[in-house]
Amino acid sequence: MPGRKIFKKDGRRVPLRGVKRPSRGLPRPSVPASPGRNVRSKLESRVAAWLDSRKIAYQYEPLILLEGKQYRPDFFLPQFDLFLEICGFSHMPYYSDRVELKRRLYEKHGLKAVFIKYNGRGSLAKMLEEALPTQ
């Protein structure tokens, strides 16, 4: 029956089969990092606070194009000409594969990048200090 609406038990409408729904994209950053700035996660908020405390300028999620695809690295540090990727879900195979793909892409295009794999153990500040070049 054309035009018939089908609803789930919770009242939400079920889209018709074969109908492509528009992508909503990434949610807006909503975790406060510093006055006037928001990020997507608590871990990124801690990194932003650490960068602010060291007076290291950064751009959050700058848009870059590599091989016809859009990427948004977590941070770009202009004074080091360096991308900083914070990896918090390294226990997930898909996530690890995506991180490795980004690592290879950055290397292929001559972009300097540091990947911080943080699992909640140890000192995030120490990892950042060791990973970033001396000023």
N, C-alpha and C positions, 0 to 999 in steps of 0.2 A: 504494500500500500504506500504510494508516494505521499510524502508529507507527514507520515506517521512518526511521532516522537517516541523514543524509547528511553526510559529512565532507569537508573540503578536504584537499589533499595534506599540509598541515602539521599535520593532526590536529584542527583546530578544527571545531566543529560548525556547519553552515550552517543558519540559521533557515528554517523553511518559508515559502513564498510567502504573502503576505497576513497574516502574523503580525506584529503591531507589537511591536517590542522596546522596553522602557522606556528612556527617555533617561537617560544617566548624569550629565547636567548638567556644569557646569564642574569641572575638576580642582581639588583643594584647592591653595591657594597654598603653594609649596614652596621658593621662593628666599628665603634669609635677607635681611632688610632691616635690622633692628636687634634688639637682645636681646628675644626673645619675640615678634617679629613676622616674618611671612613674606609675600611678595608673589608674583605670578605670573611676573614676568620680570626679567631683569637690568637692563633699562632702568628699570622701576618701582623696583627696589632702589636704583639710583643717585639717583632722585628722592626716595625716602624718606630716604636718607642726607643729601641736601642739605637737606631740610626739617628733619630732626633737628639738623643742624649749625647751622641758623639759629633753632633752638628754636621752630619753627612747628608748632603742634599740628595733627594731621590725623586723619581717619577714613579707613580704607582700604576701598574698595568698599562704601559704604553703599547699602542697598537703597532705591530710590525708585520710585514708581508714577507713570507719565505716560500718560494716555489708555488706561488699562486694561492696560498692559504694564509689566513689571519691567525696570529698568535698574540697573546697578551702575557708576557713574562711578568712575574710578580712585582719586581722592582728593577729600575734602571738607575745606576749610580753614575751620573755624568762625569764626576771628577776622576773616576777610575775607568770610564768607558766600559762598564761591566754590567751584565744582567745578573740579577740575583733571583734564583728560583728556590722557593721553600717547599720541600716535599714532606708532607705529613702523613700520606696514606701509602707508604712504600710497601706495606704488607699486602696490598691488593695487586694481583698480577696485571690487570689492565692498566692501572695507574703507573706501575713500574715500567711497562712497555712504552707508555706515552712519554714518560720522563726520558727514557733512553732515546726515543725518536727525537725529542727536542734537543737532547745533548748532541746527537749526530748532526742535526740540522744546523745548530749554532756553529759547530766546528766546521762544517762544510762551507759555511758562508763567512767564516773568519770573525765570528762574533765571540767576544770573551764572555763566558758565563760561569757562574759558580752555583752548584746545586747543593743545598743543605738538606740532608735527610735527617729529620728529627722525629724520634718516636716517643718523646715525652720523658726520656731518661737522659740524665746528664745536664750540662749547662748549655743552654742555647747561646748565651752571650759568648762563652768560650769558643763555641763552634764558629760563630760569626767572626770573632777576632782572628781565629786561625785561618779562616777562608778568605778574608779580605786582605788585599795588599796593604802594606804599611803606608801611612800618609806622607 
